[in-house]
Amino acid sequence: MLGPVEHPWFDPLWRRILLVLFCGAWAGMEYYLGNITWVYIIGAITGYAAWAYLIGYKGPDDPSRKTRPRMDDNDG
């Protein structure tokens, strides 16, 4: 459903770290505000982002890397 997460924009490590830190800070803000349901939701997103973008991310030199195909102008 979600497809591969390897996108050239995320190749620099600092962008992937910043994404995970942003999600973690958002979960922390929701905890501070007392919105426990949102803490669980954003916490799950943070966990997925950490796994997908920091642990399981395949760099541009990895031969098994799969990226989504680009849409051509005539594809819709």
N, C-alpha and C positions, 0 to 999 in steps of 0.2 A: 504494500500500500504506500509506504513512504518512499521507497526506492533508495538508491544510493545517496549518501550524504556528501560524497566527494565532489566538491565544486571548486573550480579554480580560485574563486574569491576567498575561500577558507584555507588556501595553502599556507599562508604565513601563520606561524604558531601563535603570534600575539593576538590575532583576530579570534582564534578559537578559544584561547584563554579568556579574552575579554567577554566573549559570549557566555561562557560558563560562569564567570564572576558576576556578570549582570543578572543572570537568572538566579544565582545564589543570593545576591543582594535584594532582589525582588522578593524572594521567599522570606528573607529576613525582615523586610519591611512589612510584609503581610503578617508575620508572626508578631511583630511589635504592635501592629494595629489590632491584633486579636482575631483576624480572619483565618481561622484554622483550616477551613475547607480549601481556601486558596493556598495556604501553606502546603498542603498535601499535593495539590495540583501542580503548583510551580516547583515544588520539591521534586516531583516525578519528572518534570520537564528538565530540571537541572541535572538530575541523575542520568537521564537519557542523553542530554547534551554532553556531559562529562564522558560517558562511555563512547558515544559516537564520534565526538570531535577531538578527544584527547587520548583515548585508549585505542579505539579501533580504527582511527582515521588512516587511510592509505594515501601517502604522498604522491606527488606527480610522477615519481620515478618507479613506483610500484607496478609491476606488470599485471597484477590482478585487479587494478583499479578500474571501477566501472563508473562512468558518469552518464548523466541523462543526455540523450541526444537533443541537439538544438532543433527548434522548429524552423523550418524554412518559411519564406514569405507566402508560399502557396499552400501551406499545410493548414491554414485556418487562421 
